Amino acid sequence: MTKYKMTIAYDGTRYGGWQSQINTTSIQTVIQNALSIVLRIKTCVIASGRTDAGVHALGQIAHFACSETI
């Protein structure tokens, strides 16, 4: 399994922070859903830190693992 590093930036105005939550849309959920569509496998994204609701990020580091060759 290979780990892939991502450097991401986002405007968190309309999101409930980084971490996936049941009652609001999170950045983690949006990125995981997009990767799962592109890679065609369920994907879990782990970030180096979390942001609160409405907080933006510039240069946040995250990674995901994938057994398939990308």
Number of C-alpha atoms within 10 A of each C-alpha: 8 11 10 12 14 15 11 13 12 13 12 18 11 13 21 20 21 25 20 15 13 6 7 13 17 21 22 21 18 14 16 18 17 13 17 14 12 9 14 10 13 12 18 16 18 18 18 8 10 15 18 13 18 13 16 16 14 10 10 16 15 16 14 16 14 15 9 10 7 7
